[in-house]
C-alpha cells in the first residue's frame, strides 16, 4: 500500500513540476524563443485552476529573484550575460508580469515578498526604484 501512496504523491509532484516549466519540448523539437516561452507560461498560469501550481511557481520565482540579487552583488552588470536574452529589462518584464498574475492567487505574505524582490530587481535592472508594483502588458521586444 505504501508504494501506491508514494506513486500517487510522485504523480502529483511530477504534474506540478511539469506545470511550472516553460521549456518542456518533445525530443527533437526546437524550443520556441525565450519571449514566446515566457508569454506562453504567463498565459498558462493565468488559466490554471491548480493552487498548488501557483504556490510552487511563486516560491520558485521568489528564489530565482533572490538568487539574481545575490549574483548581481557579486558579478554586477556582467550577470545579464548569463541569461538567454542578456537583457535586464527582459528579466524585469518577466518577473513583473508574473507578479501581476501571482498577486491574485498566492497568499498576501508571499505576494509582499515577491513585490519586494521585483522592486529590488528593478533597482539593479534599470538603476533606480522605478517599479510601482504594476507592469504594463507591453514590454521591450526581444
N, CA, C and O atoms as CSV, one atom per row, in Angstrom:
chain,resi,resn,atom,element,x,y,z
A,1,UNK,N,N,0.823,-1.196,0.000
A,1,UNK,CA,C,0.000,0.000,0.000
A,1,UNK,C,C,0.869,1.263,0.000
A,1,UNK,O,O,0.552,2.242,-0.676
A,2,UNK,N,N,1.964,1.230,0.763
A,2,UNK,CA,C,2.844,2.389,0.808
A,2,UNK,C,C,3.378,2.775,-0.549
A,2,UNK,O,O,3.538,3.960,-0.842
A,3,UNK,N,N,3.661,1.771,-1.396
A,3,UNK,CA,C,4.139,2.053,-2.744
A,3,UNK,C,C,3.113,2.798,-3.563
A,3,UNK,O,O,3.475,3.675,-4.348
A,4,UNK,N,N,1.848,2.476,-3.404
A,4,UNK,CA,C,0.796,3.167,-4.145
A,4,UNK,C,C,0.685,4.618,-3.706
A,4,UNK,O,O,0.512,5.516,-4.531
A,5,UNK,N,N,0.786,4.838,-2.418
A,5,UNK,CA,C,0.724,6.212,-1.918
A,5,UNK,C,C,1.915,7.004,-2.456
A,5,UNK,O,O,1.756,8.144,-2.891
A,6,UNK,N,N,3.089,6.412,-2.427
A,6,UNK,CA,C,4.278,7.079,-2.925
A,6,UNK,C,C,4.142,7.373,-4.407
A,6,UNK,O,O,4.456,8.478,-4.849
A,7,UNK,N,N,3.679,6.400,-5.180
A,7,UNK,CA,C,3.497,6.607,-6.618
A,7,UNK,C,C,2.476,7.705,-6.876
A,7,UNK,O,O,2.645,8.515,-7.788
A,8,UNK,N,N,1.427,7.731,-6.081
A,8,UNK,CA,C,0.406,8.771,-6.234
A,8,UNK,C,C,0.989,10.141,-5.929
A,8,UNK,O,O,0.771,11.096,-6.674
A,9,UNK,N,N,1.720,10.235,-4.847
A,9,UNK,CA,C,2.346,11.514,-4.494
A,9,UNK,C,C,3.366,11.934,-5.535
A,9,UNK,O,O,3.483,13.113,-5.871
A,10,UNK,N,N,4.109,10.947,-6.046
A,10,UNK,CA,C,5.085,11.253,-7.084
A,10,UNK,C,C,4.377,11.794,-8.324
A,10,UNK,O,O,4.862,12.729,-8.960
A,11,UNK,N,N,3.239,11.211,-8.666
A,11,UNK,CA,C,2.466,11.693,-9.814
A,11,UNK,C,C,2.023,13.130,-9.634
A,11,UNK,O,O,2.081,13.923,-10.574
A,12,UNK,N,N,1.583,13.472,-8.437
A,12,UNK,CA,C,1.167,14.842,-8.143
A,12,UNK,C,C,2.366,15.774,-8.254
A,12,UNK,O,O,2.264,16.854,-8.837
A,13,UNK,N,N,3.504,15.361,-7.697
A,13,UNK,CA,C,4.707,16.188,-7.753
A,13,UNK,C,C,5.158,16.402,-9.188
A,13,UNK,O,O,5.514,17.520,-9.560
A,14,UNK,N,N,5.149,15.359,-9.995
A,14,UNK,CA,C,5.549,15.495,-11.391
A,14,UNK,C,C,4.598,16.401,-12.157
A,14,UNK,O,O,5.026,17.181,-13.008
A,15,UNK,N,N,3.312,16.300,-11.857
A,15,UNK,CA,C,2.321,17.162,-12.510
A,15,UNK,C,C,2.606,18.625,-12.195
A,15,UNK,O,O,2.534,19.475,-13.083
A,16,UNK,N,N,2.925,18.923,-10.958
A,16,UNK,CA,C,3.209,20.297,-10.561
A,16,UNK,C,C,4.497,20.791,-11.224
A,16,UNK,O,O,4.544,21.917,-11.720
A,17,UNK,N,N,5.535,19.960,-11.235
A,17,UNK,CA,C,6.799,20.354,-11.860
A,17,UNK,C,C,6.588,20.633,-13.346
A,17,UNK,O,O,7.069,21.641,-13.864
A,18,UNK,N,N,5.874,19.746,-14.030
A,18,UNK,CA,C,5.595,19.987,-15.454
A,18,UNK,C,C,4.818,21.276,-15.656
A,18,UNK,O,O,5.108,22.041,-16.577
A,19,UNK,N,N,3.836,21.521,-14.804
A,19,UNK,CA,C,3.017,22.728,-14.939
A,19,UNK,C,C,3.821,23.995,-14.658
A,19,UNK,O,O,3.444,25.078,-15.108
A,20,UNK,N,N,4.917,23.872,-13.924
A,20,UNK,CA,C,5.737,25.031,-13.586
A,20,UNK,C,C,6.894,25.236,-14.556
A,20,UNK,O,O,7.709,26.137,-14.355
A,21,UNK,N,N,6.981,24.425,-15.596
A,21,UNK,CA,C,8.075,24.533,-16.552
A,21,UNK,C,C,7.616,25.257,-17.810
A,21,UNK,O,O,6.503,25.044,-18.291
A,22,UNK,N,N,8.481,26.111,-18.334
A,22,UNK,CA,C,8.139,26.819,-19.569
A,22,UNK,C,C,8.874,26.266,-20.774
A,22,UNK,O,O,8.720,26.779,-21.882
A,23,UNK,N,N,9.673,25.225,-20.574
A,23,UNK,CA,C,10.518,24.793,-21.686
A,23,UNK,C,C,10.454,23.297,-21.964
A,23,UNK,O,O,11.401,22.736,-22.514
A,24,UNK,N,N,9.369,22.647,-21.599
A,24,UNK,CA,C,9.239,21.230,-21.889
A,24,UNK,C,C,8.885,21.075,-23.358
A,24,UNK,O,O,7.855,21.570,-23.814
A,25,UNK,N,N,9.748,20.384,-24.095
A,25,UNK,CA,C,9.518,20.144,-25.524
A,25,UNK,C,C,9.774,18.674,-25.813
A,25,UNK,O,O,10.567,18.025,-25.131
A,26,UNK,N,N,9.108,18.166,-26.812
A,26,UNK,CA,C,9.323,16.784,-27.221
A,26,UNK,C,C,10.746,16.638,-27.751
A,26,UNK,O,O,11.295,17.580,-28.322
A,27,UNK,N,N,11.345,15.462,-27.566
A,27,UNK,CA,C,12.701,15.253,-28.089
A,27,UNK,C,C,12.758,15.537,-29.590
A,27,UNK,O,O,11.887,15.110,-30.348
A,28,UNK,N,N,13.788,16.258,-30.000
A,28,UNK,CA,C,13.971,16.568,-31.410
A,28,UNK,C,C,13.196,17.776,-31.901
A,28,UNK,O,O,13.334,18.175,-33.058
A,29,UNK,N,N,12.381,18.365,-31.030
A,29,UNK,CA,C,11.584,19.530,-31.414
A,29,UNK,C,C,12.290,20.777,-30.892
A,29,UNK,O,O,12.645,20.852,-29.715
A,30,UNK,N,N,12.489,21.751,-31.769
A,30,UNK,CA,C,13.113,23.001,-31.349
A,30,UNK,C,C,12.198,23.718,-30.368
A,30,UNK,O,O,10.977,23.718,-30.519
A,31,UNK,N,N,12.806,24.324,-29.371
A,31,UNK,CA,C,12.005,25.119,-28.450
A,31,UNK,C,C,11.784,26.502,-29.062
A,31,UNK,O,O,12.542,26.951,-29.922
A,32,UNK,N,N,10.743,27.152,-28.601
A,32,UNK,CA,C,10.435,28.497,-29.083
A,32,UNK,C,C,11.432,29.498,-28.513
A,32,UNK,O,O,12.268,29.159,-27.675
A,33,UNK,N,N,11.327,30.728,-28.980
A,33,UNK,CA,C,12.186,31.784,-28.463
A,33,UNK,C,C,11.887,32.021,-26.983
A,33,UNK,O,O,10.835,31.632,-26.476
A,34,UNK,N,N,12.815,32.653,-26.319
A,34,UNK,CA,C,12.651,32.962,-24.893
A,34,UNK,C,C,11.337,33.692,-24.651
A,34,UNK,O,O,10.561,33.321,-23.770
A,35,UNK,N,N,11.097,34.730,-25.440
A,35,UNK,CA,C,9.921,35.568,-25.242
A,35,UNK,C,C,8.625,34.776,-25.408
A,35,UNK,O,O,7.701,34.916,-24.607
A,36,UNK,N,N,8.559,33.951,-26.440
A,36,UNK,CA,C,7.354,33.153,-26.678
A,36,UNK,C,C,7.134,32.172,-25.532
A,36,UNK,O,O,6.003,31.999,-25.078
A,37,UNK,N,N,8.197,31.529,-25.060
A,37,UNK,CA,C,8.057,30.596,-23.925
A,37,UNK,C,C,7.542,31.318,-22.686
A,37,UNK,O,O,6.669,30.806,-21.985
A,38,UNK,N,N,8.075,32.493,-22.418
A,38,UNK,CA,C,7.667,33.231,-21.224
A,38,UNK,C,C,6.219,33.707,-21.341
A,38,UNK,O,O,5.457,33.614,-20.378
A,39,UNK,N,N,5.837,34.210,-22.501
A,39,UNK,CA,C,4.451,34.649,-22.693
A,39,UNK,C,C,3.487,33.469,-22.559
A,39,UNK,O,O,2.414,33.601,-21.971
A,40,UNK,N,N,3.876,32.320,-23.107
A,40,UNK,CA,C,3.032,31.122,-23.002
A,40,UNK,C,C,2.910,30.685,-21.540
A,40,UNK,O,O,1.831,30.298,-21.092
A,41,UNK,N,N,4.009,30.747,-20.809
A,41,UNK,CA,C,3.986,30.358,-19.400
A,41,UNK,C,C,3.076,31.284,-18.593
A,41,UNK,O,O,2.293,30.824,-17.761
A,42,UNK,N,N,3.181,32.562,-18.836
A,42,UNK,CA,C,2.316,33.521,-18.134
A,42,UNK,C,C,0.847,33.245,-18.462
A,42,UNK,O,O,-0.001,33.267,-17.569
A,43,UNK,N,N,0.544,32.989,-19.722
A,43,UNK,CA,C,-0.839,32.677,-20.119
A,43,UNK,C,C,-1.304,31.379,-19.460
A,43,UNK,O,O,-2.450,31.276,-19.022
A,44,UNK,N,N,-0.420,30.399,-19.393
A,44,UNK,CA,C,-0.752,29.128,-18.739
A,44,UNK,C,C,-1.089,29.364,-17.266
A,44,UNK,O,O,-2.091,28.853,-16.766
A,45,UNK,N,N,-0.260,30.128,-16.580
A,45,UNK,CA,C,-0.542,30.405,-15.169
A,45,UNK,C,C,-1.866,31.134,-14.999
A,45,UNK,O,O,-2.626,30.848,-14.074
A,46,UNK,N,N,-2.134,32.064,-15.882
A,46,UNK,CA,C,-3.377,32.826,-15.798
A,46,UNK,C,C,-4.594,31.920,-15.892
A,46,UNK,O,O,-5.622,32.183,-15.268
A,47,UNK,N,N,-4.477,30.855,-16.671
A,47,UNK,CA,C,-5.636,29.985,-16.904
A,47,UNK,C,C,-5.706,28.768,-15.991
A,47,UNK,O,O,-6.733,28.091,-15.960
A,48,UNK,N,N,-4.648,28.472,-15.249
A,48,UNK,CA,C,-4.669,27.269,-14.426
A,48,UNK,C,C,-5.580,27.436,-13.216
A,48,UNK,O,O,-5.728,28.532,-12.673
A,49,UNK,N,N,-6.173,26.351,-12.815
A,49,UNK,CA,C,-7.054,26.354,-11.639
A,49,UNK,C,C,-6.359,25.736,-10.431
A,49,UNK,O,O,-6.918,25.718,-9.335
A,50,UNK,N,N,-5.150,25.233,-10.624
A,50,UNK,CA,C,-4.440,24.469,-9.596
A,50,UNK,C,C,-3.662,25.408,-8.674
A,50,UNK,O,O,-2.647,25.980,-9.072
A,51,UNK,N,N,-4.140,25.559,-7.450
A,51,UNK,CA,C,-3.472,26.438,-6.489
A,51,UNK,C,C,-2.070,25.957,-6.138
A,51,UNK,O,O,-1.199,26.773,-5.834
A,52,UNK,N,N,-1.835,24.635,-6.174
A,52,UNK,CA,C,-0.502,24.109,-5.895
A,52,UNK,C,C,0.504,24.592,-6.930
A,52,UNK,O,O,1.648,24.899,-6.593
A,53,UNK,N,N,0.083,24.659,-8.185
A,53,UNK,CA,C,0.965,25.146,-9.247
A,53,UNK,C,C,1.342,26.603,-8.969
A,53,UNK,O,O,2.504,26.984,-9.116
A,54,UNK,N,N,0.374,27.405,-8.574
A,54,UNK,CA,C,0.653,28.809,-8.267
A,54,UNK,C,C,1.644,28.938,-7.118
A,54,UNK,O,O,2.589,29.725,-7.187
A,55,UNK,N,N,1.427,28.171,-6.075
A,55,UNK,CA,C,2.289,28.277,-4.906
A,55,UNK,C,C,3.714,27.847,-5.231
A,55,UNK,O,O,4.667,28.538,-4.870
A,56,UNK,N,N,3.868,26.715,-5.908
A,56,UNK,CA,C,5.204,26.237,-6.259
A,56,UNK,C,C,5.884,27.211,-7.219
A,56,UNK,O,O,7.059,27.531,-7.041
A,57,UNK,N,N,5.169,27.678,-8.221
A,57,UNK,CA,C,5.747,28.617,-9.172
A,57,UNK,C,C,6.169,29.914,-8.483
A,57,UNK,O,O,7.266,30.417,-8.724
A,58,UNK,N,N,5.310,30.451,-7.634
A,58,UNK,CA,C,5.630,31.704,-6.944
A,58,UNK,C,C,6.864,31.540,-6.053
A,58,UNK,O,O,7.727,32.417,-6.022
A,59,UNK,N,N,6.947,30.429,-5.337
A,59,UNK,CA,C,8.120,30.194,-4.488
A,59,UNK,C,C,9.380,30.021,-5.320
A,59,UNK,O,O,10.445,30.513,-4.946
A,60,UNK,N,N,9.268,29.326,-6.446
A,60,UNK,CA,C,10.412,29.163,-7.341
A,60,UNK,C,C,10.880,30.512,-7.878
A,60,UNK,O,O,12.079,30.786,-7.908
A,61,UNK,N,N,9.953,31.341,-8.295
A,61,UNK,CA,C,10.322,32.650,-8.849
A,61,UNK,C,C,10.915,33.548,-7.766
A,61,UNK,O,O,11.837,34.316,-8.040
A,62,UNK,N,N,10.398,33.461,-6.545
A,62,UNK,CA,C,10.979,34.243,-5.447
A,62,UNK,C,C,12.428,33.813,-5.215
A,62,UNK,O,O,13.308,34.656,-5.037
A,63,UNK,N,N,12.672,32.517,-5.217
A,63,UNK,CA,C,14.038,32.016,-5.070
A,63,UNK,C,C,14.920,32.535,-6.212
A,63,UNK,O,O,16.044,32.980,-5.981
A,64,UNK,N,N,14.407,32.475,-7.436
A,64,UNK,CA,C,15.176,32.966,-8.590
A,64,UNK,C,C,15.518,34.450,-8.441
A,64,UNK,O,O,16.649,34.860,-8.702
A,65,UNK,N,N,14.545,35.243,-8.025
A,65,UNK,CA,C,14.782,36.678,-7.849
A,65,UNK,C,C,15.845,36.945,-6.791
A,65,UNK,O,O,16.710,37.802,-6.973
A,66,UNK,N,N,15.777,36.222,-5.703
A,66,UNK,CA,C,16.780,36.396,-4.650
A,66,UNK,C,C,18.166,35.978,-5.132
A,66,UNK,O,O,19.168,36.602,-4.783
A,67,UNK,N,N,18.214,34.928,-5.927
A,67,UNK,CA,C,19.493,34.475,-6.478
A,67,UNK,C,C,20.054,35.503,-7.452
A,67,UNK,O,O,21.260,35.751,-7.461
A,68,UNK,N,N,19.196,36.101,-8.270
A,68,UNK,CA,C,19.648,37.161,-9.178
A,68,UNK,C,C,20.261,38.296,-8.376
A,68,UNK,O,O,21.331,38.794,-8.724
A,69,UNK,N,N,19.595,38.709,-7.309
A,69,UNK,CA,C,20.115,39.802,-6.472
A,69,UNK,C,C,21.481,39.443,-5.878
A,69,UNK,O,O,22.398,40.264,-5.882
A,70,UNK,N,N,21.609,38.223,-5.374
A,70,UNK,CA,C,22.893,37.790,-4.801
A,70,UNK,C,C,23.987,37.744,-5.863
A,70,UNK,O,O,25.111,38.186,-5.627
A,71,UNK,N,N,23.650,37.209,-7.030
A,71,UNK,CA,C,24.639,37.123,-8.104
A,71,UNK,C,C,25.017,38.502,-8.631
A,71,UNK,O,O,26.163,38.728,-9.019
A,72,UNK,N,N,24.059,39.420,-8.646
A,72,UNK,CA,C,24.357,40.780,-9.083
A,72,UNK,C,C,25.358,41.437,-8.128
A,72,UNK,O,O,26.262,42.153,-8.560
A,73,UNK,N,N,25.188,41.187,-6.836
A,73,UNK,CA,C,26.110,41.756,-5.853
A,73,UNK,C,C,27.535,41.274,-6.102
A,73,UNK,O,O,28.495,41.996,-5.832
A,74,UNK,N,N,27.671,40.070,-6.610
A,74,UNK,CA,C,28.995,39.513,-6.866
A,74,UNK,C,C,29.534,39.860,-8.254
A,74,UNK,O,O,30.729,40.112,-8.406
A,75,UNK,N,N,28.657,39.876,-9.276
A,75,UNK,CA,C,29.115,39.997,-10.663
A,75,UNK,C,C,28.733,41.305,-11.346
A,75,UNK,O,O,29.252,41.602,-12.422
A,76,UNK,N,N,27.846,42.090,-10.757
A,76,UNK,CA,C,27.427,43.344,-11.370
A,76,UNK,C,C,26.718,43.130,-12.700
A,76,UNK,O,O,26.060,42.110,-12.902
A,77,UNK,N,N,26.851,44.090,-13.600
A,77,UNK,CA,C,26.152,44.056,-14.883
A,77,UNK,C,C,26.526,42.841,-15.737
A,77,UNK,O,O,25.768,42.458,-16.628
A,78,UNK,N,N,27.653,42.251,-15.481
A,78,UNK,CA,C,28.081,41.047,-16.208
A,78,UNK,C,C,27.077,39.898,-16.015
A,78,UNK,O,O,27.003,38.981,-16.833
A,79,UNK,N,N,26.323,39.965,-14.938
A,79,UNK,CA,C,25.320,38.939,-14.649
A,79,UNK,C,C,24.368,38.714,-15.822
A,79,UNK,O,O,24.021,37.571,-16.120
A,80,UNK,N,N,23.943,39.778,-16.486
A,80,UNK,CA,C,22.909,39.659,-17.521
A,80,UNK,C,C,23.378,38.809,-18.704
A,80,UNK,O,O,22.548,38.292,-19.451
A,81,UNK,N,N,24.680,38.658,-18.886
A,81,UNK,CA,C,25.190,37.823,-19.970
A,81,UNK,C,C,24.884,36.344,-19.761
A,81,UNK,O,O,24.992,35.553,-20.699
A,82,UNK,N,N,24.511,35.968,-18.565
A,82,UNK,CA,C,24.157,34.572,-18.282
A,82,UNK,C,C,22.769,34.214,-18.804
A,82,UNK,O,O,22.452,33.037,-18.975
A,83,UNK,N,N,21.956,35.213,-19.054
A,83,UNK,CA,C,20.576,34.973,-19.469
A,83,UNK,C,C,20.467,34.871,-20.981
A,83,UNK,O,O,21.288,35.424,-21.712
A,84,UNK,N,N,19.462,34.169,-21.437
A,84,UNK,CA,C,19.268,33.941,-22.869
A,84,UNK,C,C,19.230,35.247,-23.640
A,84,UNK,O,O,19.899,35.373,-24.666
A,85,UNK,N,N,18.464,36.221,-23.170
A,85,UNK,CA,C,18.328,37.484,-23.900
A,85,UNK,C,C,19.402,38.498,-23.521
A,85,UNK,O,O,19.544,39.532,-24.173
A,86,UNK,N,N,20.144,38.203,-22.483
A,86,UNK,CA,C,21.206,39.104,-21.994
A,86,UNK,C,C,20.666,40.498,-21.678
A,86,UNK,O,O,21.382,41.492,-21.805
A,87,UNK,N,N,19.418,40.562,-21.270
A,87,UNK,CA,C,18.751,41.836,-21.057
A,87,UNK,C,C,18.135,41.915,-19.665
A,87,UNK,O,O,17.267,41.116,-19.311
A,88,UNK,N,N,18.587,42.874,-18.892
A,88,UNK,CA,C,17.995,43.112,-17.578
A,88,UNK,C,C,16.538,43.536,-17.719
A,88,UNK,O,O,15.696,43.152,-16.907
A,89,UNK,N,N,16.238,44.326,-18.749
A,89,UNK,CA,C,14.860,44.791,-18.966
A,89,UNK,C,C,13.919,43.626,-19.245
A,89,UNK,O,O,12.774,43.633,-18.794
A,90,UNK,N,N,14.390,42.631,-19.982
A,90,UNK,CA,C,13.554,41.463,-20.251
A,90,UNK,C,C,13.263,40.694,-18.968
A,90,UNK,O,O,12.141,40.233,-18.760
A,91,UNK,N,N,14.262,40.556,-18.116
A,91,UNK,CA,C,14.057,39.861,-16.845
A,91,UNK,C,C,13.052,40.625,-15.973
A,91,UNK,O,O,12.182,40.029,-15.340
A,92,UNK,N,N,13.188,41.930,-15.955
A,92,UNK,CA,C,12.250,42.741,-15.179
A,92,UNK,C,C,10.836,42.592,-15.720
A,92,UNK,O,O,9.892,42.429,-14.947
A,93,UNK,N,N,10.676,42.645,-17.040
A,93,UNK,CA,C,9.349,42.450,-17.643
A,93,UNK,C,C,8.757,41.113,-17.208
A,93,UNK,O,O,7.599,41.048,-16.795
A,94,UNK,N,N,9.546,40.054,-17.300
A,94,UNK,CA,C,9.052,38.712,-16.990
A,94,UNK,C,C,8.601,38.602,-15.539
A,94,UNK,O,O,7.484,38.161,-15.269
A,95,UNK,N,N,9.450,38.993,-14.617
A,95,UNK,CA,C,9.099,38.843,-13.204
A,95,UNK,C,C,7.988,39.795,-12.779
A,95,UNK,O,O,7.164,39.432,-11.940
A,96,UNK,N,N,7.944,40.982,-13.326
A,96,UNK,CA,C,6.845,41.908,-13.017
A,96,UNK,C,C,5.527,41.379,-13.582
A,96,UNK,O,O,4.480,41.525,-12.951
A,97,UNK,N,N,5.572,40.769,-14.759
A,97,UNK,CA,C,4.359,40.178,-15.343
A,97,UNK,C,C,3.870,39.010,-14.496
A,97,UNK,O,O,2.668,38.857,-14.274
A,98,UNK,N,N,4.796,38.195,-14.028
A,98,UNK,CA,C,4.415,37.089,-13.148
A,98,UNK,C,C,3.805,37.608,-11.854
A,98,UNK,O,O,2.828,37.051,-11.354
A,99,UNK,N,N,4.381,38.672,-11.318
A,99,UNK,CA,C,3.839,39.262,-10.096
A,99,UNK,C,C,2.381,39.664,-10.289
A,99,UNK,O,O,1.560,39.457,-9.395
A,100,UNK,N,N,2.053,40.231,-11.430
A,100,UNK,CA,C,0.656,40.583,-11.718
A,100,UNK,C,C,-0.259,39.374,-11.612
A,100,UNK,O,O,-1.374,39.472,-11.100
A,101,UNK,N,N,0.213,38.238,-12.096
A,101,UNK,CA,C,-0.581,37.005,-12.049
A,101,UNK,C,C,-0.624,36.454,-10.626
A,101,UNK,O,O,-1.690,36.082,-10.136
A,102,UNK,N,N,0.522,36.402,-9.966
A,102,UNK,CA,C,0.595,35.825,-8.627
A,102,UNK,C,C,-0.218,36.600,-7.604
A,102,UNK,O,O,-0.811,36.006,-6.704
A,103,UNK,N,N,-0.253,37.911,-7.732
A,103,UNK,CA,C,-0.889,38.719,-6.687
A,103,UNK,C,C,-2.362,38.357,-6.518
A,103,UNK,O,O,-2.938,38.613,-5.461
A,104,UNK,N,N,-2.975,37.772,-7.531
A,104,UNK,CA,C,-4.390,37.381,-7.443
A,104,UNK,C,C,-4.587,36.020,-6.782
A,104,UNK,O,O,-5.696,35.703,-6.353
A,105,UNK,N,N,-3.513,35.196,-6.690
A,105,UNK,CA,C,-3.719,33.810,-6.308
A,105,UNK,C,C,-2.843,33.275,-5.184
A,105,UNK,O,O,-3.088,32.172,-4.695
A,106,UNK,N,N,-1.834,34.019,-4.762
A,106,UNK,CA,C,-0.978,33.490,-3.704
A,106,UNK,C,C,-1.210,34.281,-2.421
A,106,UNK,O,O,-1.720,35.401,-2.463
A,107,UNK,N,N,-0.838,33.701,-1.283
A,107,UNK,CA,C,-1.048,34.395,-0.003
A,107,UNK,C,C,-0.395,35.781,0.018
A,107,UNK,O,O,0.626,36.012,-0.631
A,108,UNK,N,N,-0.992,36.674,0.760
A,108,UNK,CA,C,-0.532,38.067,0.827
A,108,UNK,C,C,0.925,38.175,1.262
A,108,UNK,O,O,1.660,39.011,0.736
A,109,UNK,N,N,1.355,37.350,2.206
A,109,UNK,CA,C,2.741,37.428,2.679
A,109,UNK,C,C,3.715,37.071,1.557
A,109,UNK,O,O,4.770,37.692,1.432
A,110,UNK,N,N,3.370,36.083,0.748
A,110,UNK,CA,C,4.223,35.709,-0.380
A,110,UNK,C,C,4.192,36.797,-1.453
A,110,UNK,O,O,5.223,37.105,-2.050
A,111,UNK,N,N,3.035,37.370,-1.698
A,111,UNK,CA,C,2.919,38.477,-2.655
A,111,UNK,C,C,3.792,39.650,-2.213
A,111,UNK,O,O,4.446,40.284,-3.040
A,112,UNK,N,N,3.803,39.936,-0.925
A,112,UNK,CA,C,4.635,41.034,-0.414
A,112,UNK,C,C,6.120,40.750,-0.645
A,112,UNK,O,O,6.870,41.650,-1.021
A,113,UNK,N,N,6.545,39.515,-0.423
A,113,UNK,CA,C,7.942,39.156,-0.657
A,113,UNK,C,C,8.296,39.242,-2.141
A,113,UNK,O,O,9.373,39.717,-2.502
A,114,UNK,N,N,7.390,38.782,-2.991
A,114,UNK,CA,C,7.612,38.871,-4.433
A,114,UNK,C,C,7.681,40.326,-4.888
A,114,UNK,O,O,8.538,40.685,-5.696
A,115,UNK,N,N,6.786,41.159,-4.376
A,115,UNK,CA,C,6.781,42.578,-4.732
A,115,UNK,C,C,8.113,43.221,-4.349
A,115,UNK,O,O,8.698,43.963,-5.137
A,116,UNK,N,N,8.582,42.936,-3.153
A,116,UNK,CA,C,9.872,43.467,-2.702
A,116,UNK,C,C,11.002,42.980,-3.611
A,116,UNK,O,O,11.873,43.761,-3.993
A,117,UNK,N,N,10.987,41.700,-3.954
A,117,UNK,CA,C,12.047,41.133,-4.796
A,117,UNK,C,C,12.025,41.732,-6.201
A,117,UNK,O,O,13.083,41.969,-6.784
A,118,UNK,N,N,10.839,41.980,-6.753
A,118,UNK,CA,C,10.745,42.601,-8.079
A,118,UNK,C,C,11.227,44.050,-8.000
A,118,UNK,O,O,11.883,44.529,-8.926
A,119,UNK,N,N,10.916,44.745,-6.925
A,119,UNK,CA,C,11.432,46.115,-6.756
A,119,UNK,C,C,12.957,46.118,-6.684
A,119,UNK,O,O,13.607,47.004,-7.238
A,120,UNK,N,N,13.520,45.132,-6.006
A,120,UNK,CA,C,14.977,45.011,-5.940
A,120,UNK,C,C,15.549,44.747,-7.326
A,120,UNK,O,O,16.589,45.296,-7.688
A,121,UNK,N,N,14.869,43.904,-8.103
A,121,UNK,CA,C,15.308,43.648,-9.475
A,121,UNK,C,C,15.254,44.933,-10.295
A,121,UNK,O,O,16.151,45.200,-11.095
A,122,UNK,N,N,14.207,45.725,-10.098
A,122,UNK,CA,C,14.090,47.000,-10.824
A,122,UNK,C,C,15.267,47.914,-10.500
A,122,UNK,O,O,15.797,48.591,-11.381
A,123,UNK,N,N,15.667,47.931,-9.248
A,123,UNK,CA,C,16.800,48.776,-8.858
A,123,UNK,C,C,18.065,48.394,-9.598
A,123,UNK,O,O,18.805,49.264,-10.057
A,124,UNK,N,N,18.320,47.103,-9.719
A,124,UNK,CA,C,19.556,46.691,-10.379
A,124,UNK,C,C,19.411,46.646,-11.900
A,124,UNK,O,O,20.397,46.790,-12.622
A,125,UNK,N,N,18.187,46.448,-12.386
A,125,UNK,CA,C,17.982,46.333,-13.837
A,125,UNK,C,C,17.960,47.691,-14.521
A,125,UNK,O,O,18.495,47.852,-15.618
A,126,UNK,N,N,17.337,48.669,-13.868
A,126,UNK,CA,C,17.194,49.972,-14.515
A,126,UNK,C,C,17.801,51.099,-13.696
A,126,UNK,O,O,17.612,52.276,-14.002
A,127,UNK,N,N,18.521,50.732,-12.666
A,127,UNK,CA,C,19.292,51.725,-11.932
A,127,UNK,C,C,18.486,52.643,-11.048
A,127,UNK,O,O,18.892,53.782,-10.812
A,128,UNK,N,N,17.370,52.187,-10.558
A,128,UNK,CA,C,16.588,53.017,-9.659
A,128,UNK,C,C,15.342,52.295,-9.217
A,128,UNK,O,O,15.028,51.219,-9.726
A,129,UNK,N,N,14.642,52.865,-8.292
A,129,UNK,CA,C,13.438,52.225,-7.768
A,129,UNK,C,C,12.229,52.757,-8.530
A,129,UNK,O,O,11.378,53.433,-7.953
A,130,UNK,N,N,12.151,52.455,-9.822
A,130,UNK,CA,C,11.079,52.959,-10.672
A,130,UNK,C,C,9.891,52.019,-10.758
A,130,UNK,O,O,8.867,52.366,-11.346
A,131,UNK,N,N,10.017,50.831,-10.175
A,131,UNK,CA,C,8.930,49.862,-10.266
A,131,UNK,C,C,7.834,50.245,-9.289
A,131,UNK,O,O,8.104,50.472,-8.110
A,132,UNK,N,N,6.599,50.318,-9.770
A,132,UNK,CA,C,5.483,50.772,-8.950
A,132,UNK,C,C,4.641,49.635,-8.412
A,132,UNK,O,O,3.744,49.868,-7.601
A,133,UNK,N,N,4.904,48.410,-8.842
A,133,UNK,CA,C,4.097,47.286,-8.382
A,133,UNK,C,C,3.128,46.805,-9.437
A,133,UNK,O,O,2.537,45.735,-9.287
A,134,UNK,N,N,2.954,47.552,-10.480
A,134,UNK,CA,C,2.113,47.137,-11.613
A,134,UNK,C,C,2.969,47.252,-12.858
A,134,UNK,O,O,3.821,48.135,-12.952
A,135,UNK,N,N,2.751,46.380,-13.796
A,135,UNK,CA,C,3.549,46.409,-15.011
A,135,UNK,C,C,2.660,46.542,-16.230
A,135,UNK,O,O,1.577,45.959,-16.261
A,136,UNK,N,N,3.078,47.281,-17.222
A,136,UNK,CA,C,2.293,47.349,-18.449
A,136,UNK,C,C,2.342,46.005,-19.159
A,136,UNK,O,O,3.304,45.253,-19.004
A,137,UNK,N,N,1.339,45.709,-19.914
A,137,UNK,CA,C,1.297,44.442,-20.631
A,137,UNK,C,C,2.274,44.420,-21.803
A,137,UNK,O,O,2.672,43.343,-22.249
A,138,UNK,N,N,2.661,45.571,-22.301
A,138,UNK,CA,C,3.651,45.624,-23.362
A,138,UNK,C,C,5.024,45.726,-22.738
A,138,UNK,O,O,5.191,46.287,-21.655
A,139,UNK,N,N,6.009,45.175,-23.436
A,139,UNK,CA,C,7.361,45.194,-22.897
A,139,UNK,C,C,8.359,45.320,-24.021
A,139,UNK,O,O,7.990,45.329,-25.196
A,140,UNK,N,N,9.630,45.419,-23.660
A,140,UNK,CA,C,10.655,45.541,-24.699
A,140,UNK,C,C,10.629,44.335,-25.627
A,140,UNK,O,O,10.361,43.216,-25.189
A,141,UNK,N,N,10.905,44.557,-26.892
A,141,UNK,CA,C,10.931,43.431,-27.825
A,141,UNK,C,C,12.238,42.688,-27.675
A,141,UNK,O,O,13.268,43.249,-27.301
A,142,UNK,N,N,12.160,41.406,-27.981
A,142,UNK,CA,C,13.341,40.551,-27.853
A,142,UNK,C,C,14.003,40.405,-29.183
A,142,UNK,O,O,15.021,39.722,-29.295
